Amino acid sequence: MIGADWLARARLASKCLPAIVVAATLLAVYPTLAQQAGAERWVGTWTTAPVGRPQNPPMPAPPGRPPIPQTPQRQSGPPAPAPFLHVNNQTLRQIVRVSIGGATLTPFEGAAYFTTVGEGKRQAVNQWIRRAPPTTG
Amino acid sequence: MDTTSAAYDGVIDFDAVTRDPAQPTRFLPLYDSGDHLHPSDAGYRAMADAIDLALFSSRPATTQAASR
């Protein structure tokens, strides 16, 4: 009977083989399909809670009832990026009260990796540190 | 020490302090540790002495910031 049982299992497997192949294929491509479907959904039906002051004041909840949740606003795309903040020395000084100091680079002729090009850069940097206009900070 | 940079509230000119006046692209021999790259103990002392402690006062506006 062991031989008959083995034969029955082989026949069952051969009949199920196409289904197994289809299932394996779906599992293999599922992450890609899911990612694409998610991206389309995100672009087309993306919603978010209102940012900033809402157009209408929130509806007050009846006495003794929990507050009514606000309906998210439907948007056609991702949220607008935050305003670009250009942080320079002046901006930094306005955000926090700090003092910004600079120190020049010391000479290094005679060192193993000294080059005239490097020396030129050192002098240029030092000159910038000593006399840089504030708008470039 | 130069403290007149427009970009900074204060500038410490380590270059001017440590360079050899006869060869400005080199350390003063007294301030050279030997590798021509790092200061000697005397060099570090000279650099430390070049720092105006007024730069760290609570009113740095008395230096560069006040002139802008």
N, CA and C atoms of all chains as a GROMACS GRO file, in nm:
protein
  615
    1MET      N    1   0.083  -0.122   0.000
    1MET     CA    2   0.000   0.000   0.000
    1MET      C    3   0.086   0.126   0.000
    2ILE      N    4   0.210   0.109   0.044
    2ILE     CA    5   0.297   0.225   0.046
    2ILE      C    6   0.318   0.278  -0.095
    3GLY      N    7   0.330   0.179  -0.192
    3GLY     CA    8   0.351   0.221  -0.329
    3GLY      C    9   0.230   0.293  -0.385
    4ALA      N   10   0.109   0.246  -0.353
    4ALA     CA   11  -0.011   0.312  -0.402
    4ALA      C   12  -0.025   0.451  -0.344
    5ASP      N   13   0.008   0.463  -0.214
    5ASP     CA   14   0.000   0.596  -0.150
    5ASP      C   15   0.095   0.694  -0.218
    6TRP      N   16   0.214   0.647  -0.250
    6TRP     CA   17   0.312   0.736  -0.315
    6TRP      C   18   0.262   0.778  -0.452
    7LEU      N   19   0.199   0.680  -0.522
    7LEU     CA   20   0.147   0.711  -0.656
    7LEU      C   21   0.034   0.813  -0.647
    8ALA      N   22  -0.052   0.798  -0.547
    8ALA     CA   23  -0.162   0.893  -0.531
    8ALA      C   24  -0.108   1.033  -0.504
    9ARG      N   25  -0.005   1.041  -0.421
    9ARG     CA   26   0.054   1.173  -0.390
    9ARG      C   27   0.115   1.234  -0.516
   10ALA      N   28   0.178   1.154  -0.597
   10ALA     CA   29   0.241   1.205  -0.719
   10ALA      C   30   0.136   1.258  -0.815
   11ARG      N   31   0.026   1.183  -0.828
   11ARG     CA   32  -0.082   1.229  -0.917
   11ARG      C   33  -0.142   1.361  -0.867
   12LEU      N   34  -0.163   1.368  -0.736
   12LEU     CA   35  -0.220   1.492  -0.680
   12LEU      C   36  -0.126   1.610  -0.704
   13ALA      N   37   0.003   1.586  -0.685
   13ALA     CA   38   0.100   1.694  -0.705
   13ALA      C   39   0.102   1.740  -0.849
   14SER      N   40   0.091   1.643  -0.942
   14SER     CA   41   0.095   1.682  -1.083
   14SER      C   42  -0.027   1.765  -1.120
   15LYS      N   43  -0.142   1.733  -1.058
   15LYS     CA   44  -0.261   1.812  -1.088
   15LYS      C   45  -0.252   1.952  -1.026
   16CYS      N   46  -0.186   1.961  -0.912
   16CYS     CA   47  -0.178   2.090  -0.843
   16CYS      C   48  -0.062   2.176  -0.893
   17LEU      N   49   0.022   2.116  -0.977
   17LEU     CA   50   0.143   2.190  -1.018
   17LEU      C   51   0.111   2.325  -1.081
   18PRO      N   52   0.018   2.336  -1.175
   18PRO     CA   53  -0.010   2.468  -1.234
   18PRO      C   54  -0.053   2.571  -1.128
   19ALA      N   55  -0.134   2.526  -1.032
   19ALA     CA   56  -0.177   2.620  -0.928
   19ALA      C   57  -0.061   2.665  -0.843
   20ILE      N   58   0.031   2.571  -0.817
   20ILE     CA   59   0.149   2.606  -0.736
   20ILE      C   60   0.234   2.709  -0.810
   21VAL      N   61   0.251   2.687  -0.940
   21VAL     CA   62   0.332   2.781  -1.018
   21VAL      C   63   0.268   2.920  -1.018
   22VAL      N   64   0.135   2.924  -1.036
   22VAL     CA   65   0.066   3.054  -1.036
   22VAL      C   66   0.080   3.122  -0.900
   23ALA      N   67   0.064   3.046  -0.794
   23ALA     CA   68   0.075   3.104  -0.660
   23ALA      C   69   0.215   3.158  -0.636
   24ALA      N   70   0.316   3.082  -0.677
   24ALA     CA   71   0.453   3.127  -0.658
   24ALA      C   72   0.481   3.254  -0.737
   25THR      N   73   0.426   3.261  -0.859
   25THR     CA   74   0.446   3.381  -0.940
   25THR      C   75   0.382   3.503  -0.875
   26LEU      N   76   0.261   3.484  -0.824
   26LEU     CA   77   0.194   3.596  -0.758
   26LEU      C   78   0.271   3.644  -0.636
   27LEU      N   79   0.323   3.547  -0.561
   27LEU     CA   80   0.401   3.586  -0.443
   27LEU      C   81   0.526   3.662  -0.482
   28ALA      N   82   0.584   3.622  -0.596
   28ALA     CA   83   0.708   3.687  -0.638
   28ALA      C   84   0.685   3.831  -0.682
   29VAL      N   85   0.575   3.854  -0.755
   29VAL     CA   86   0.552   3.989  -0.809
   29VAL      C   87   0.465   4.072  -0.716
   30TYR      N   88   0.416   4.013  -0.607
   30TYR     CA   89   0.324   4.087  -0.521
   30TYR      C   90   0.385   4.216  -0.466
   31PRO      N   91   0.512   4.214  -0.417
   31PRO     CA   92   0.565   4.341  -0.364
   31PRO      C   93   0.566   4.451  -0.469
   32THR      N   94   0.601   4.421  -0.592
   32THR     CA   95   0.603   4.524  -0.696
   32THR      C   96   0.463   4.574  -0.724
   33LEU      N   97   0.367   4.481  -0.737
   33LEU     CA   98   0.229   4.522  -0.763
   33LEU      C   99   0.175   4.606  -0.648
   34ALA      N  100   0.203   4.562  -0.528
   34ALA     CA  101   0.152   4.635  -0.413
   34ALA      C  102   0.213   4.774  -0.406
   35GLN      N  103   0.342   4.783  -0.440
   35GLN     CA  104   0.407   4.914  -0.435
   35GLN      C  105   0.348   5.008  -0.539
   36GLN      N  106   0.326   4.956  -0.661
   36GLN     CA  107   0.269   5.041  -0.765
   36GLN      C  108   0.128   5.084  -0.729
   37ALA      N  109   0.050   4.988  -0.682
   37ALA     CA  110  -0.087   5.022  -0.646
   37ALA      C  111  -0.089   5.123  -0.533
   38GLY      N  112   0.000   5.108  -0.436
   38GLY     CA  113   0.005   5.202  -0.326
   38GLY      C  114   0.044   5.341  -0.373
   39ALA      N  115   0.141   5.349  -0.467
   39ALA     CA  116   0.182   5.479  -0.517
   39ALA      C  117   0.068   5.550  -0.588
   40GLU      N  118  -0.007   5.476  -0.672
   40GLU     CA  119  -0.118   5.539  -0.741
   40GLU      C  120  -0.223   5.587  -0.642
   41ARG      N  121  -0.249   5.504  -0.543
   41ARG     CA  122  -0.349   5.542  -0.445
   41ARG      C  123  -0.305   5.666  -0.369
   42TRP      N  124  -0.175   5.671  -0.342
   42TRP     CA  125  -0.124   5.784  -0.265
   42TRP      C  126  -0.135   5.913  -0.346
   43VAL      N  127  -0.106   5.905  -0.474
   43VAL     CA  128  -0.112   6.025  -0.558
   43VAL      C  129  -0.257   6.066  -0.582
   44GLY      N  130  -0.345   5.968  -0.604
   44GLY     CA  131  -0.480   6.002  -0.645
   44GLY      C  132  -0.575   6.033  -0.533
   45THR      N  133  -0.558   5.969  -0.421
   45THR     CA  134  -0.659   5.984  -0.317
   45THR      C  135  -0.597   6.020  -0.183
   46TRP      N  136  -0.481   6.082  -0.191
   46TRP     CA  137  -0.411   6.112  -0.066
   46TRP      C  138  -0.490   6.216   0.012
   47THR      N  139  -0.508   6.194   0.139
   47THR     CA  140  -0.580   6.288   0.224
   47THR      C  141  -0.496   6.321   0.344
   48THR      N  142  -0.527   6.434   0.402
   48THR     CA  143  -0.452   6.474   0.520
   48THR      C  144  -0.539   6.560   0.608
   49ALA      N  145  -0.502   6.569   0.730
   49ALA     CA  146  -0.572   6.660   0.820
   49ALA      C  147  -0.538   6.803   0.780
   50PRO      N  148  -0.628   6.896   0.805
   50PRO     CA  149  -0.601   7.034   0.765
   50PRO      C  150  -0.479   7.089   0.836
   51VAL      N  151  -0.400   7.164   0.761
   51VAL     CA  152  -0.279   7.226   0.816
   51VAL      C  153  -0.310   7.372   0.842
   52GLY      N  154  -0.274   7.419   0.958
   52GLY     CA  155  -0.299   7.558   0.991
   52GLY      C  156  -0.442   7.579   1.037
   53ARG      N  157  -0.489   7.702   1.024
   53ARG     CA  158  -0.625   7.732   1.071
   53ARG      C  159  -0.729   7.677   0.974
   54PRO      N  160  -0.828   7.603   1.020
   54PRO     CA  161  -0.928   7.548   0.928
   54PRO      C  162  -1.016   7.658   0.872
   55GLN      N  163  -1.083   7.627   0.760
   55GLN     CA  164  -1.171   7.726   0.697
   55GLN      C  165  -1.289   7.757   0.788
   56ASN      N  166  -1.346   7.655   0.846
   56ASN     CA  167  -1.461   7.674   0.934
   56ASN      C  168  -1.424   7.627   1.075
   57PRO      N  169  -1.478   7.694   1.173
   57PRO     CA  170  -1.447   7.648   1.309
   57PRO      C  171  -1.505   7.510   1.332
   58PRO      N  172  -1.441   7.431   1.415
   58PRO     CA  173  -1.491   7.296   1.440
   58PRO      C  174  -1.628   7.300   1.506
   59MET      N  175  -1.709   7.203   1.467
   59MET     CA  176  -1.844   7.198   1.521
   59MET      C  177  -1.838   7.155   1.667
   60PRO      N  178  -1.904   7.228   1.754
   60PRO     CA  179  -1.900   7.190   1.896
   60PRO      C  180  -1.976   7.061   1.919
   61ALA      N  181  -1.924   6.984   2.011
   61ALA     CA  182  -1.989   6.857   2.045
   61ALA      C  183  -2.108   6.882   2.134
   62PRO      N  184  -2.210   6.799   2.120
   62PRO     CA  185  -2.324   6.812   2.210
   62PRO      C  186  -2.282   6.789   2.354
   63PRO      N  187  -2.355   6.847   2.444
   63PRO     CA  188  -2.319   6.830   2.586
   63PRO      C  189  -2.314   6.682   2.624
   64GLY      N  190  -2.207   6.646   2.690
   64GLY     CA  191  -2.191   6.509   2.735
   64GLY      C  192  -2.145   6.412   2.630
   65ARG      N  193  -2.113   6.461   2.509
   65ARG     CA  194  -2.069   6.373   2.401
   65ARG      C  195  -1.924   6.403   2.368
   66PRO      N  196  -1.853   6.307   2.316
   66PRO     CA  197  -1.713   6.332   2.279
   66PRO      C  198  -1.707   6.431   2.162
   67PRO      N  199  -1.594   6.501   2.148
   67PRO     CA  200  -1.582   6.599   2.039
   67PRO      C  201  -1.594   6.531   1.903
   68ILE      N  202  -1.650   6.606   1.808
   68ILE     CA  203  -1.669   6.553   1.673
   68ILE      C  204  -1.536   6.563   1.597
   69PRO      N  205  -1.489   6.451   1.546
   69PRO     CA  206  -1.362   6.459   1.472
   69PRO      C  207  -1.381   6.536   1.343
   70GLN      N  208  -1.276   6.611   1.304
   70GLN     CA  209  -1.282   6.689   1.180
   70GLN      C  210  -1.255   6.599   1.061
   71THR      N  211  -1.324   6.627   0.954
   71THR     CA  212  -1.303   6.550   0.832
   71THR      C  213  -1.173   6.592   0.765
   72PRO      N  214  -1.089   6.497   0.733
   72PRO     CA  215  -0.964   6.535   0.664
   72PRO      C  216  -0.996   6.599   0.530
   73GLN      N  217  -0.910   6.693   0.491
   73GLN     CA  218  -0.926   6.758   0.362
   73GLN      C  219  -0.866   6.670   0.253
   74ARG      N  220  -0.939   6.659   0.144
   74ARG     CA  221  -0.890   6.581   0.032
   74ARG      C  222  -0.796   6.666  -0.051
   75GLN      N  223  -0.686   6.607  -0.086
   75GLN     CA  224  -0.589   6.678  -0.170
   75GLN      C  225  -0.551   6.586  -0.286
   76SER      N  226  -0.502   6.647  -0.389
   76SER     CA  227  -0.466   6.571  -0.508
   76SER      C  228  -0.319   6.535  -0.510
   77GLY      N  229  -0.246   6.570  -0.413
   77GLY     CA  230  -0.102   6.540  -0.416
   77GLY      C  231  -0.043   6.546  -0.279
   78PRO      N  232   0.085   6.535  -0.271
   78PRO     CA  233   0.153   6.539  -0.141
   78PRO      C  234   0.146   6.680  -0.083
   79PRO      N  235   0.171   6.692   0.046
   79PRO     CA  236   0.166   6.824   0.108
   79PRO      C  237   0.275   6.914   0.053
   80ALA      N  238   0.249   7.044   0.056
   80ALA     CA  239   0.348   7.139   0.009
   80ALA      C  240   0.471   7.134   0.098
   81PRO      N  241   0.588   7.148   0.039
   81PRO     CA  242   0.708   7.144   0.123
   81PRO      C  243   0.713   7.263   0.217
   82ALA      N  244   0.780   7.242   0.327
   82ALA     CA  245   0.794   7.350   0.423
   82ALA      C  246   0.877   7.463   0.362
   83PRO      N  247   0.852   7.586   0.402
   83PRO     CA  248   0.932   7.697   0.348
   83PRO      C  249   1.079   7.674   0.371
   84PHE      N  250   1.159   7.701   0.268
   84PHE     CA  251   1.303   7.678   0.279
   84PHE      C  252   1.363   7.780   0.374
   85LEU      N  253   1.436   7.732   0.468
   85LEU     CA  254   1.499   7.818   0.567
   85LEU      C  255   1.647   7.827   0.535
   86HIS      N  256   1.690   7.944   0.493
   86HIS     CA  257   1.832   7.963   0.463
   86HIS      C  258   1.901   8.004   0.591
   87VAL      N  259   1.978   7.913   0.644
   87VAL     CA  260   2.045   7.937   0.771
   87VAL      C  261   2.185   7.987   0.743
   88ASN      N  262   2.207   8.111   0.773
   88ASN     CA  263   2.342   8.163   0.768
   88ASN      C  264   2.376   8.219   0.905
   89ASN      N  265   2.486   8.288   0.911
   89ASN     CA  266   2.527   8.338   1.043
   89ASN      C  267   2.421   8.429   1.104
   90GLN      N  268   2.363   8.517   1.021
   90GLN     CA  269   2.266   8.611   1.075
   90GLN      C  270   2.141   8.539   1.124
   91THR      N  271   2.096   8.441   1.044
   91THR     CA  272   1.978   8.364   1.085
   91THR      C  273   2.005   8.291   1.215
   92LEU      N  274   2.123   8.233   1.223
   92LEU     CA  275   2.159   8.160   1.344
   92LEU      C  276   2.161   8.253   1.464
   93ARG      N  277   2.210   8.375   1.443
   93ARG     CA  278   2.215   8.470   1.554
   93ARG      C  279   2.075   8.510   1.599
   94GLN      N  280   1.980   8.508   1.503
   94GLN     CA  281   1.845   8.547   1.538
   94GLN      C  282   1.772   8.433   1.610
   95ILE      N  283   1.806   8.309   1.575
   95ILE     CA  284   1.740   8.195   1.638
   95ILE      C  285   1.790   8.177   1.780
   96VAL      N  286   1.918   8.176   1.795
   96VAL     CA  287   1.976   8.162   1.928
   96VAL      C  288   2.083   8.268   1.943
   97ARG      N  289   2.102   8.312   2.063
   97ARG     CA  290   2.202   8.416   2.088
   97ARG      C  291   2.338   8.348   2.099
   98VAL      N  292   2.412   8.353   1.992
   98VAL     CA  293   2.542   8.290   1.990
   98VAL      C  294   2.643   8.388   1.934
   99SER      N  295   2.766   8.361   1.962
   99SER     CA  296   2.877   8.432   1.900
   99SER      C  297   2.951   8.332   1.813
  100ILE      N  298   2.981   8.371   1.692
  100ILE     CA  299   3.048   8.283   1.598
  100ILE      C  300   3.189   8.334   1.575
  101GLY      N  301   3.284   8.248   1.603
  101GLY     CA  302   3.423   8.289   1.590
  101GLY      C  303   3.495   8.209   1.485
  102GLY      N  304   3.602   8.266   1.435
  102GLY     CA  305   3.684   8.197   1.336
  102GLY      C  306   3.830   8.203   1.376
  103ALA      N  307   3.905   8.106   1.330
  103ALA     CA  308   4.049   8.104   1.356
  103ALA      C  309   4.121   8.067   1.228
  104THR      N  310   4.228   8.137   1.202
  104THR     CA  311   4.303   8.113   1.078
  104THR      C  312   4.383   7.983   1.086
  105LEU      N  313   4.420   7.933   0.970
  105LEU     CA  314   4.498   7.809   0.960
  105LEU      C  315   4.646   7.840   0.974
  106THR      N  316   4.713   7.759   1.049
  106THR     CA  317   4.855   7.783   1.074
  106THR      C  318   4.939   7.735   0.955
  107PRO      N  319   5.060   7.791   0.940
  107PRO     CA  320   5.145   7.752   0.827
  107PRO      C  321   5.190   7.607   0.837
  108PHE      N  322   5.223   7.551   0.722
  108PHE     CA  323   5.263   7.409   0.724
  108PHE      C  324   5.368   7.375   0.618
  109GLU      N  325   5.439   7.474   0.567
  109GLU     CA  326   5.544   7.441   0.472
  109GLU      C  327   5.652   7.358   0.541
  110GLY      N  328   5.696   7.255   0.471
  110GLY     CA  329   5.791   7.161   0.528
  110GLY      C  330   5.725   7.030   0.568
  111ALA      N  331   5.593   7.034   0.585
  111ALA     CA  332   5.520   6.911   0.617
  111ALA      C  333   5.519   6.820   0.493
  112ALA      N  334   5.492   6.693   0.518
  112ALA     CA  335   5.504   6.593   0.411
  112ALA      C  336   5.413   6.624   0.294
  113TYR      N  337   5.296   6.673   0.321
  113TYR     CA  338   5.202   6.695   0.211
  113TYR      C  339   5.186   6.842   0.176
  114PHE      N  340   5.285   6.921   0.203
  114PHE     CA  341   5.279   7.062   0.163
  114PHE      C  342   5.288   7.074   0.012
  115THR      N  343   5.203   7.158  -0.044
  115THR     CA  344   5.212   7.194  -0.186
  115THR      C  345   5.185   7.342  -0.199
  116THR      N  346   5.231   7.399  -0.307
  116THR     CA  347   5.205   7.542  -0.328
  116THR      C  348   5.056   7.567  -0.350
  117VAL      N  349   4.989   7.471  -0.410
  117VAL     CA  350   4.844   7.484  -0.427
  117VAL      C  351   4.774   7.486  -0.291
  118GLY      N  352   4.816   7.395  -0.205
  118GLY     CA  353   4.758   7.392  -0.071
  118GLY      C  354   4.787   7.518   0.007
  119GLU      N  355   4.907   7.571  -0.011
  119GLU     CA  356   4.942   7.695   0.056
  119GLU      C  357   4.854   7.810   0.006
  120GLY      N  358   4.830   7.810  -0.124
  120GLY     CA  359   4.743   7.913  -0.180
  120GLY      C  360   4.602   7.905  -0.123
  121LYS      N  361   4.554   7.783  -0.107
  121LYS     CA  362   4.420   7.766  -0.049
  121LYS      C  363   4.419   7.810   0.097
  122ARG      N  364   4.524   7.778   0.169
  122ARG     CA  365   4.530   7.819   0.310
  122ARG      C  366   4.526   7.971   0.321
  123GLN      N  367   4.602   8.038   0.237
  123GLN     CA  368   4.603   8.184   0.244
  123GLN      C  369   4.468   8.243   0.202
  124ALA      N  370   4.406   8.179   0.103
  124ALA     CA  371   4.274   8.228   0.061
  124ALA      C  372   4.172   8.211   0.172
  125VAL      N  373   4.176   8.096   0.237
  125VAL     CA  374   4.083   8.072   0.348
  125VAL      C  375   4.108   8.169   0.461
  126ASN      N  376   4.235   8.189   0.493
  126ASN     CA  377   4.266   8.283   0.601
  126ASN      C  378   4.219   8.424   0.566
  127GLN      N  379   4.238   8.462   0.441
  127GLN     CA  380   4.193   8.595   0.400
  127GLN      C  381   4.041   8.607   0.413
  128TRP      N  382   3.973   8.497   0.377
  128TRP     CA  383   3.827   8.497   0.390
  128TRP      C  384   3.786   8.509   0.536
  129ILE      N  385   3.854   8.436   0.620
  129ILE     CA  386   3.819   8.440   0.762
  129ILE      C  387   3.841   8.582   0.818
  130ARG      N  388   3.946   8.645   0.771
  130ARG     CA  389   3.976   8.779   0.825
  130ARG      C  390   3.885   8.887   0.769
  131ARG      N  391   3.842   8.870   0.645
  131ARG     CA  392   3.772   8.980   0.580
  131ARG      C  393   3.643   8.938   0.510
  132ALA      N  394   3.587   8.824   0.546
  132ALA     CA  395   3.470   8.776   0.474
  132ALA      C  396   3.352   8.870   0.493
  133PRO      N  397   3.279   8.899   0.386
  133PRO     CA  398   3.158   8.980   0.403
  133PRO      C  399   3.053   8.900   0.478
  134PRO      N  400   2.969   8.965   0.552
  134PRO     CA  401   2.872   8.892   0.635
  134PRO      C  402   2.770   8.813   0.554
  135THR      N  403   2.744   8.853   0.431
  135THR     CA  404   2.640   8.784   0.355
  135THR      C  405   2.684   8.646   0.310
  136THR      N  406   2.812   8.618   0.314
  136THR     CA  407   2.858   8.486   0.272
  136THR      C  408   2.870   8.392   0.390
  137GLY      N  409   2.843   8.440   0.509
  137GLY     CA  410   2.855   8.351   0.624
  137GLY      C  411   2.747   8.256   0.621
  138MET      N  412   4.624   9.015   1.721
  138MET     CA  413   4.504   8.936   1.691
  138MET      C  414   4.405   9.021   1.612
  139ASP      N  415   4.354   8.962   1.508
  139ASP     CA  416   4.258   9.031   1.424
  139ASP      C  417   4.117   8.994   1.468
  140THR      N  418   4.041   9.094   1.506
  140THR     CA  419   3.903   9.066   1.548
  140THR      C  420   3.805   9.148   1.465
  141THR      N  421   3.842   9.177   1.341
  141THR     CA  422   3.760   9.268   1.261
  141THR      C  423   3.690   9.198   1.146
  142SER      N  424   3.684   9.068   1.144
  142SER     CA  425   3.614   8.999   1.035
  142SER      C  426   3.468   9.036   1.035
  143ALA      N  427   3.415   9.046   0.914
  143ALA     CA  428   3.273   9.080   0.904
  143ALA      C  429   3.185   8.957   0.919
  144ALA      N  430   3.241   8.839   0.896
  144ALA     CA  431   3.160   8.717   0.902
  144ALA      C  432   3.150   8.664   1.043
  145TYR      N  433   3.246   8.695   1.124
  145TYR     CA  434   3.249   8.638   1.258
  145TYR      C  435   3.240   8.747   1.362
  146ASP      N  436   3.195   8.707   1.478
  146ASP     CA  437   3.195   8.801   1.589
  146ASP      C  438   3.337   8.825   1.639
  147GLY      N  439   3.423   8.731   1.616
  147GLY     CA  440   3.562   8.747   1.655
  147GLY      C  441   3.649   8.650   1.578
  148VAL      N  442   3.770   8.690   1.551
  148VAL     CA  443   3.864   8.605   1.479
  148VAL      C  444   3.993   8.595   1.558
  149ILE      N  445   4.041   8.473   1.570
  149ILE     CA  446   4.169   8.449   1.634
  149ILE      C  447   4.268   8.412   1.524
  150ASP      N  448   4.369   8.495   1.507
  150ASP     CA  449   4.461   8.476   1.394
  150ASP      C  450   4.580   8.391   1.438
  151PHE      N  451   4.558   8.259   1.440
  151PHE     CA  452   4.666   8.168   1.478
  151PHE      C  453   4.779   8.172   1.376
  152ASP      N  454   4.746   8.200   1.252
  152ASP     CA  455   4.848   8.207   1.148
  152ASP      C  456   4.948   8.318   1.182
  153ALA      N  457   4.896   8.436   1.212
  153ALA     CA  458   4.984   8.549   1.240
  153ALA      C  459   5.068   8.524   1.365
  154VAL      N  460   5.013   8.449   1.459
  154VAL     CA  461   5.083   8.426   1.584
  154VAL      C  462   5.197   8.326   1.569
  155THR      N  463   5.177   8.225   1.487
  155THR     CA  464   5.271   8.113   1.485
  155THR      C  465   5.369   8.114   1.368
  156ARG      N  466   5.346   8.197   1.269
  156ARG     CA  467   5.432   8.191   1.151
  156ARG      C  468   5.567   8.257   1.178
  157ASP      N  469   5.662   8.216   1.095
  157ASP     CA  470   5.796   8.273   1.100
  157ASP      C  471   5.794   8.402   1.019
  158PRO      N  472   5.822   8.517   1.076
  158PRO     CA  473   5.817   8.641   1.000
  158PRO      C  474   5.909   8.639   0.878
  159ALA      N  475   6.018   8.565   0.889
  159ALA     CA  476   6.111   8.558   0.776
  159ALA      C  477   6.060   8.465   0.667
  160GLN      N  478   5.981   8.366   0.705
  160GLN     CA  479   5.922   8.271   0.608
  160GLN      C  480   5.776   8.248   0.651
  161PRO      N  481   5.688   8.333   0.606
  161PRO     CA  482   5.549   8.328   0.659
  161PRO      C  483   5.474   8.200   0.629
  162THR      N  484   5.527   8.117   0.540
  162THR     CA  485   5.457   7.992   0.512
  162THR      C  486   5.504   7.880   0.603
  163ARG      N  487   5.592   7.913   0.696
  163ARG     CA  488   5.644   7.813   0.790
  163ARG      C  489   5.616   7.856   0.933
  164PHE      N  490   5.615   7.754   1.020
  164PHE     CA  491   5.608   7.785   1.162
  164PHE      C  492   5.737   7.857   1.204
  165LEU      N  493   5.725   7.944   1.302
  165LEU     CA  494   5.845   7.992   1.371
  165LEU      C  495   5.912   7.869   1.432
  166PRO      N  496   6.042   7.852   1.413
  166PRO     CA  497   6.107   7.727   1.462
  166PRO      C  498   6.075   7.696   1.609
  167LEU      N  499   6.063   7.800   1.690
  167LEU     CA  500   6.031   7.775   1.831
  167LEU      C  501   5.893   7.712   1.847
  168TYR      N  502   5.806   7.741   1.755
  168TYR     CA  503   5.668   7.692   1.764
  168TYR      C  504   5.644   7.566   1.682
  169ASP      N  505   5.748   7.511   1.625
  169ASP     CA  506   5.734   7.393   1.538
  169ASP      C  507   5.767   7.268   1.618
  170SER      N  508   5.672   7.173   1.617
  170SER     CA  509   5.695   7.049   1.692
  170SER      C  510   5.801   6.961   1.627
  171GLY      N  511   5.832   6.988   1.501
  171GLY     CA  512   5.930   6.908   1.430
  171GLY      C  513   5.877   6.850   1.301
  172ASP      N  514   5.746   6.834   1.295
  172ASP     CA  515   5.689   6.781   1.171
  172ASP      C  516   5.641   6.892   1.079
  173HIS      N  517   5.666   7.016   1.120
  173HIS     CA  518   5.628   7.134   1.039
  173HIS      C  519   5.476   7.142   1.017
  174LEU      N  520   5.403   7.070   1.096
  174LEU     CA  521   5.258   7.068   1.079
  174LEU      C  522   5.187   7.100   1.210
  175HIS      N  523   5.238   7.042   1.318
  175HIS     CA  524   5.175   7.064   1.448
  175HIS      C  525   5.261   7.159   1.533
  176PRO      N  526   5.197   7.240   1.613
  176PRO     CA  527   5.274   7.332   1.698
  176PRO      C  528   5.345   7.255   1.810
  177SER      N  529   5.451   7.314   1.856
  177SER     CA  530   5.518   7.262   1.976
  177SER      C  531   5.441   7.309   2.099
  178ASP      N  532   5.488   7.268   2.217
  178ASP     CA  533   5.423   7.316   2.339
  178ASP      C  534   5.427   7.467   2.345
  179ALA      N  535   5.540   7.522   2.306
  179ALA     CA  536   5.550   7.669   2.306
  179ALA      C  537   5.455   7.729   2.203
  180GLY      N  538   5.438   7.659   2.093
  180GLY     CA  539   5.345   7.707   1.991
  180GLY      C  540   5.202   7.708   2.041
  181TYR      N  541   5.167   7.599   2.108
  181TYR     CA  542   5.031   7.594   2.164
  181TYR      C  543   5.012   7.703   2.269
  182ARG      N  544   5.119   7.727   2.346
  182ARG     CA  545   5.110   7.832   2.448
  182ARG      C  546   5.090   7.969   2.382
  183ALA      N  547   5.164   7.992   2.276
  183ALA     CA  548   5.149   8.120   2.205
  183ALA      C  549   5.008   8.133   2.146
  184MET      N  550   4.956   8.023   2.095
  184MET     CA  551   4.820   8.028   2.039
  184MET      C  552   4.718   8.056   2.149
  185ALA      N  553   4.737   7.991   2.263
  185ALA     CA  554   4.644   8.014   2.374
  185ALA      C  555   4.652   8.158   2.421
  186ASP      N  556   4.774   8.211   2.428
  186ASP     CA  557   4.789   8.349   2.475
  186ASP      C  558   4.732   8.449   2.376
  187ALA      N  559   4.714   8.407   2.252
  187ALA     CA  560   4.662   8.498   2.150
  187ALA      C  561   4.511   8.514   2.157
  188ILE      N  562   4.448   8.431   2.238
  188ILE     CA  563   4.302   8.437   2.246
  188ILE      C  564   4.262   8.545   2.345
  189ASP      N  565   4.188   8.642   2.296
  189ASP     CA  566   4.136   8.748   2.381
  189ASP      C  567   4.015   8.694   2.456
  190LEU      N  568   4.027   8.683   2.586
  190LEU     CA  569   3.918   8.625   2.664
  190LEU      C  570   3.792   8.712   2.659
  191ALA      N  571   3.807   8.835   2.616
  191ALA     CA  572   3.687   8.920   2.603
  191ALA      C  573   3.593   8.866   2.497
  192LEU      N  574   3.645   8.781   2.408
  192LEU     CA  575   3.558   8.720   2.307
  192LEU      C  576   3.449   8.634   2.371
  193PHE      N  577   3.474   8.586   2.489
  193PHE     CA  578   3.380   8.496   2.555
  193PHE      C  579   3.296   8.568   2.660
  194SER      N  580   3.300   8.698   2.659
  194SER     CA  581   3.219   8.772   2.755
  194SER      C  582   3.072   8.760   2.717
  195SER      N  583   2.985   8.799   2.808
  195SER     CA  584   2.842   8.788   2.784
  195SER      C  585   2.792   8.894   2.687
  196ARG      N  586   2.876   8.991   2.653
  196ARG     CA  587   2.836   9.096   2.561
  196ARG      C  588   2.933   9.101   2.444
  197PRO      N  589   2.929   9.000   2.357
  197PRO     CA  590   3.023   9.000   2.243
  197PRO      C  591   2.998   9.115   2.148
  198ALA      N  592   2.887   9.187   2.165
  198ALA     CA  593   2.857   9.297   2.073
  198ALA      C  594   2.963   9.406   2.080
  199THR      N  595   3.048   9.403   2.181
  199THR     CA  596   3.151   9.505   2.190
  199THR      C  597   3.260   9.484   2.087
  200THR      N  598   3.262   9.368   2.022
  200THR     CA  599   3.364   9.343   1.920
  200THR      C  600   3.306   9.369   1.782
  201GLN      N  601   3.300   9.269   1.702
  201GLN     CA  602   3.260   9.288   1.563
  201GLN      C  603   3.110   9.313   1.548
  202ALA      N  604   3.031   9.243   1.626
  202ALA     CA  605   2.887   9.252   1.607
  202ALA      C  606   2.837   9.395   1.626
  203ALA      N  607   2.904   9.472   1.710
  203ALA     CA  608   2.856   9.607   1.737
  203ALA      C  609   2.878   9.699   1.617
  204SER      N  610   2.973   9.667   1.534
  204SER     CA  611   3.004   9.755   1.422
  204SER      C  612   2.912   9.733   1.304
  205ARG      N  613   2.829   9.627   1.309
  205ARG     CA  614   2.742   9.600   1.195
  205ARG      C  615   2.603   9.654   1.222
   0.00000   0.00000   0.00000
